[in-house]
Amino acid sequence: MKKEELIVKNSTEIALETYEMVLENSFISMTAKPGQFLHLQIDGHTLRRPISIASVNRDKNTVTILFKINGSGTKHLADYQIGSVINALGPAGNGFTLEPESSTILLIGGGIGVPPLYNLGKKLVDKQKKVISILGFQTKDYVFYEQEFKQLGETHIVTNDGSYGTQGFVTDVIGSIADFDTYYSCGPLPMLRAVSKELVHKNGYISLEERMGCGVGACFACVIPTDHDGGYRKICKDGPVFHHQEVNL
């Protein structure tokens, strides 16, 4: 992980309060792995913001991030113009572990936990894996990347209020998926708890969303308990991706 400067190449609101931003940086675009994130320094804010990498284009030396406005930091980030320079630590964290023996993969994303699964899904398709996706959102207005995921394989959209797709939660659709070898999930903690409980006997990995301090494992602001040794894991350094049996949600 290095401190890098990224140039904003494009920024677009793609759903309600949700932005897609394309950033140029040769080192990060060449080294980023699915599941890793960027720890962005936003002007006027002391703490960096961790934003997952949604896509990588190595031919153009760019990475794409998606973020939802949920405070003054991300609101300011959404105002950045083309040509703006953003300081970042990255690519940060440990990404997804790819299971070579798995042939059918289930991706389960909720809200802003969807973006890192898209980067993963593209990598899996490149490896000739069958990808099935379940994506959960609050309402129709928040839905994004539906067509992008459909290009990867079978895709189910779920909204809490039923304004689009299936009404309910991602766990309401899991039972309809006949067979898969491994699952990967990213989203809010209550969703990850429900998914882990529903798929307790399956091989799976979860990516945790968390506000962070330093982003390098020094400040202990983003720890989660583990059942393995009674200790803790640092989400920014040991994660954000863990095997679902490794941490205590």
RODO-2510 file (C-alpha; in nm, 4 decimals, decimal comma):
residues 249
     n   res          X          Y          Z
     1     m     0,0000     0,0000     0,0000
     2     k     0,1308     0,3420    -0,0983
     3     k     0,0246     0,7045    -0,0711
     4     e    -0,0862     0,7988    -0,4210
     5     e    -0,2520     1,0857    -0,6059
     6     l    -0,5493     1,0071    -0,8260
     7     i    -0,6958     1,2335    -1,0933
     8     v    -1,0730     1,2542    -1,1300
     9     k    -1,1614     1,1591    -1,4885
    10     n    -1,5378     1,1419    -1,4502
    11     s    -1,8051     1,1710    -1,1806
    12     t    -2,1725     1,0856    -1,2300
    13     e    -2,4759     1,0429    -1,0056
    14     i    -2,6027     0,6981    -1,1095
    15     a    -2,8767     0,6529    -0,8482
    16     l    -3,0286     0,8520    -0,5637
    17     e    -2,7387     0,9969    -0,3588
    18     t    -2,5039     0,7444    -0,5248
    19     y    -2,2041     0,8499    -0,7333
    20     e    -1,9720     0,6701    -0,9714
    21     m    -1,6248     0,8244    -0,9950
    22     v    -1,3468     0,7212    -1,2327
    23     l    -0,9952     0,7903    -1,1045
    24     e    -0,6665     0,7690    -1,2905
    25     n    -0,3547     0,6241    -1,1295
    26     s    -0,1226     0,3720    -1,2914
    27     f     0,0093     0,2054    -0,9728
    28     i    -0,3331     0,1461    -0,8157
    29     s    -0,4932     0,0321    -1,1406
    30     m    -0,2163    -0,2219    -1,1956
    31     t    -0,2051    -0,3632    -0,8414
    32     a    -0,5628    -0,3446    -0,7053
    33     k    -0,7352    -0,6757    -0,6313
    34     p    -1,1095    -0,7417    -0,5889
    35     g    -1,2215    -0,6538    -0,2373
    36     q    -0,9543    -0,3918    -0,1699
    37     f    -1,0354    -0,0268    -0,1028
    38     l    -0,8941     0,3244    -0,1278
    39     h    -0,8522     0,5382     0,1832
    40     l    -0,9277     0,8829     0,0444
    41     q    -0,8231     1,2177     0,1884
    42     i    -1,1063     1,4667     0,1324
    43     d    -1,0321     1,8379     0,1552
    44     g    -1,1352     1,9903     0,4856
    45     h    -1,1731     1,6570     0,6665
    46     t    -0,9216     1,5060     0,9074
    47     l    -1,0140     1,1394     0,8734
    48     r    -0,9833     0,9613     0,5425
    49     r    -1,2833     0,7812     0,3924
    50     p    -1,2559     0,4120     0,2923
    51     i    -1,4197     0,3540    -0,0470
    52     s    -1,4275     0,0127    -0,2154
    53     i    -1,2934    -0,0339    -0,5661
    54     a    -1,5780    -0,1257    -0,8017
    55     s    -1,3850    -0,1762    -1,1233
    56     v    -1,0381    -0,1574    -1,2755
    57     n    -0,9327    -0,0665    -1,6295
    58     r    -0,5625    -0,1366    -1,6669
    59     d    -0,5564    -0,0261    -2,0307
    60     k    -0,6654     0,3231    -1,9254
    61     n    -0,4866     0,3212    -1,5864
    62     t    -0,8145     0,3882    -1,4065
    63     v    -1,0143     0,2554    -1,1143
    64     t    -1,3831     0,3188    -1,0543
    65     i    -1,5327     0,3795    -0,7126
    66     l    -1,8977     0,4106    -0,6110
    67     f    -2,0088     0,5892    -0,2972
    68     k    -2,3287     0,7055    -0,1339
    69     i    -2,3632     1,0483     0,0242
    70     n    -2,4003     0,9827     0,3959
    71     g    -2,2258     1,2820     0,5511
    72     s    -2,0249     1,5958     0,4874
    73     g    -1,7190     1,4036     0,3649
    74     t    -1,8911     1,2096     0,0886
    75     k    -2,1018     1,5156     0,0010
    76     h    -1,7804     1,7096    -0,0551
    77     l    -1,6346     1,4202    -0,2546
    78     a    -1,9374     1,4269    -0,4851
    79     d    -1,8567     1,7908    -0,5661
    80     y    -1,5077     1,7118    -0,6977
    81     q    -1,4716     1,8138    -1,0622
    82     i    -1,2915     1,6470    -1,3528
    83     g    -0,9194     1,7105    -1,3145
    84     s    -0,9311     1,7308    -0,9351
    85     v    -0,6548     1,5456    -0,7503
    86     i    -0,7350     1,3157    -0,4586
    87     n    -0,4723     1,1811    -0,2199
    88     a    -0,5253     0,8170    -0,1267
    89     l    -0,3686     0,5263     0,0563
    90     g    -0,4083     0,2148    -0,1486
    91     p    -0,4876    -0,0299    -0,2675
    92     a    -0,5615    -0,1096     0,0975
    93     g    -0,6728    -0,4170     0,2880
    94     n    -0,6942    -0,7845     0,1998
    95     g    -0,9289    -0,8728    -0,0830
    96     f    -1,1400    -1,1739    -0,1718
    97     t    -0,9905    -1,5223    -0,1692
    98     l    -1,0757    -1,6965    -0,4955
    99     e    -1,1661    -2,0633    -0,4593
   100     p    -1,0274    -2,2380    -0,7701
   101     e    -1,2390    -2,5518    -0,7221
   102     s    -1,5684    -2,3586    -0,7116
   103     s    -1,7625    -2,3514    -1,0377
   104     t    -2,0785    -2,1619    -0,9367
   105     i    -2,0475    -1,8492    -0,7232
   106     l    -2,3220    -1,6561    -0,5436
   107     l    -2,2649    -1,2829    -0,4917
   108     i    -2,4821    -1,1155    -0,2274
   109     g    -2,4637    -0,7377    -0,1991
   110     g    -2,6555    -0,4761    -0,0064
   111     g    -2,6554    -0,1049    -0,0938
   112     i    -2,3095     0,0411    -0,1168
   113     g    -2,1744    -0,3086    -0,0446
   114     v    -2,2558    -0,3954    -0,4064
   115     p    -1,9569    -0,2220    -0,5793
   116     p    -1,6696    -0,4484    -0,4646
   117     l    -1,8715    -0,7517    -0,5734
   118     y    -1,8819    -0,6187    -0,9286
   119     n    -1,5031    -0,6088    -0,9459
   120     l    -1,4980    -0,9629    -0,8060
   121     g    -1,7683    -1,0829    -1,0443
   122     k    -1,5755    -0,9660    -1,3494
   123     k    -1,2665    -1,1508    -1,2283
   124     l    -1,4679    -1,4697    -1,1707
   125     v    -1,6227    -1,4551    -1,5179
   126     d    -1,2747    -1,4138    -1,6626
   127     k    -1,1882    -1,7386    -1,4856
   128     q    -1,4869    -1,9127    -1,6509
   129     k    -1,6943    -1,9268    -1,3319
   130     k    -2,0745    -1,9153    -1,3294
   131     v    -2,1862    -1,6067    -1,1352
   132     i    -2,5286    -1,5545    -0,9746
   133     s    -2,5984    -1,2224    -0,8013
   134     i    -2,8524    -1,1051    -0,5428
   135     l    -2,8480    -0,7269    -0,4934
   136     g    -3,0492    -0,5538    -0,2223
   137     f    -3,1480    -0,1849    -0,2076
   138     q    -3,3803     0,0345    -0,0023
   139     t    -3,6060     0,1422    -0,2904
   140     k    -3,6114     0,1555    -0,6714
   141     d    -3,4438     0,4980    -0,6630
   142     y    -3,1294     0,3500    -0,5063
   143     v    -3,0819     0,0636    -0,7552
   144     f    -2,7611     0,0760    -0,9584
   145     y    -2,5433    -0,1533    -1,1733
   146     e    -2,8293    -0,3919    -1,2514
   147     q    -2,7357    -0,4195    -1,6176
   148     e    -2,3659    -0,4506    -1,5357
   149     f    -2,4322    -0,7509    -1,3117
   150     k    -2,6699    -0,9048    -1,5654
   151     q    -2,3814    -0,9102    -1,8103
   152     l    -2,2002    -1,1344    -1,5611
   153     g    -2,4886    -1,3777    -1,5132
   154     e    -2,8251    -1,4376    -1,3467
   155     t    -2,9144    -1,1352    -1,1309
   156     h    -3,1902    -1,0808    -0,8740
   157     i    -3,2842    -0,7328    -0,7465
   158     v    -3,4484    -0,6950    -0,4049
   159     t    -3,5924    -0,3764    -0,2547
   160     n    -3,7125    -0,3315     0,1011
   161     d    -4,0414    -0,1718    -0,0049
   162     g    -4,1031    -0,3789    -0,3180
   163     s    -4,0845    -0,0762    -0,5473
   164     y    -3,8598    -0,2788    -0,7798
   165     g    -3,7753    -0,6456    -0,8090
   166     t    -3,8591    -0,8731    -0,5176
   167     q    -3,9902    -0,7176    -0,1970
   168     g    -3,7990    -0,7972     0,1182
   169     f    -3,4371    -0,8778     0,1921
   170     v    -3,1599    -1,0648     0,0137
   171     t    -3,2181    -1,3647     0,2406
   172     d    -3,5695    -1,3955     0,0960
   173     v    -3,4152    -1,4855    -0,2412
   174     i    -3,1244    -1,7057    -0,1307
   175     g    -3,3525    -2,0081    -0,0915
   176     s    -3,4500    -1,9909    -0,4584
   177     i    -3,0901    -2,0383    -0,5734
   178     a    -3,0668    -2,4099    -0,6389
   179     d    -2,6965    -2,4784    -0,6200
   180     f    -2,3700    -2,2924    -0,5707
   181     d    -2,0292    -2,3747    -0,4291
   182     t    -1,9143    -2,0543    -0,2590
   183     y    -2,0707    -1,7215    -0,1687
   184     y    -1,9253    -1,3736    -0,1287
   185     s    -2,1212    -1,1019     0,0489
   186     c    -2,0757    -0,7336     0,1278
   187     g    -2,3206    -0,4947     0,2899
   188     p    -2,4493    -0,3635     0,6226
   189     l    -2,3748    -0,5691     0,9318
   190     p    -2,7363    -0,6850     0,9920
   191     m    -2,7473    -0,8201     0,6368
   192     l    -2,4154    -1,0014     0,6788
   193     r    -2,5378    -1,1563     1,0046
   194     a    -2,8538    -1,2816     0,8332
   195     v    -2,6631    -1,4153     0,5322
   196     s    -2,4052    -1,5940     0,7489
   197     k    -2,6833    -1,7531     0,9540
   198     e    -2,8772    -1,8571     0,6433
   199     l    -2,5676    -2,0052     0,4778
   200     v    -2,3901    -2,1338     0,7866
   201     h    -2,3084    -2,4668     0,6198
   202     k    -2,1785    -2,3082     0,2982
   203     n    -1,8269    -2,1905     0,2209
   204     g    -1,8396    -1,8125     0,2208
   205     y    -1,6574    -1,4833     0,2572
   206     i    -1,7896    -1,1529     0,3878
   207     s    -1,6592    -0,8009     0,3375
   208     l    -1,7269    -0,5594     0,6221
   209     e    -1,8214    -0,1948     0,5795
   210     e    -1,6660     0,0126     0,8560
   211     r    -1,5643     0,3681     0,9358
   212     m    -1,1896     0,3720     0,9922
   213     g    -0,9294     0,5893     1,1529
   214     c    -0,5777     0,5344     1,0216
   215     g    -0,6586     0,2656     0,7659
   216     v    -0,3310     0,0819     0,8282
   217     g    -0,4040    -0,1087     1,1505
   218     a    -0,2359     0,1266     1,3976
   219     c    -0,5287     0,2942     1,5758
   220     f    -0,7550    -0,0065     1,6578
   221     a    -1,0652     0,1944     1,5607
   222     c    -1,2109    -0,0777     1,3395
   223     v    -1,1729    -0,4089     1,5207
   224     i    -1,4086    -0,7053     1,5251
   225     p    -1,3962    -1,0040     1,7637
   226     t    -1,2982    -1,3471     1,6390
   227     d    -1,4086    -1,6838     1,7737
   228     h    -1,0769    -1,8474     1,6831
   229     d    -0,8503    -1,7185     1,9602
   230     g    -1,0639    -1,4828     2,1666
   231     g    -0,8890    -1,1863     2,0108
   232     y    -0,9747    -0,9293     1,7489
   233     r    -0,9169    -0,8656     1,3805
   234     k    -0,8483    -0,5229     1,2331
   235     i    -1,0932    -0,4650     0,9505
   236     c    -0,8668    -0,2188     0,7676
   237     k    -0,5564    -0,4404     0,7743
   238     d    -0,6689    -0,8017     0,8297
   239     g    -0,9847    -0,7436     0,6245
   240     p    -1,2122    -0,6041     0,5071
   241     v    -1,2721    -0,9568     0,3715
   242     f    -1,2939    -1,2508     0,6120
   243     h    -1,4107    -1,6090     0,5906
   244     h    -1,7560    -1,6076     0,7467
   245     q    -1,6404    -1,8434     1,0229
   246     e    -1,3396    -1,6294     1,1145
   247     v    -1,5147    -1,3356     1,2831
   248     n    -1,7977    -1,2985     1,5305
   249     l    -2,0659    -1,0772     1,3792
***
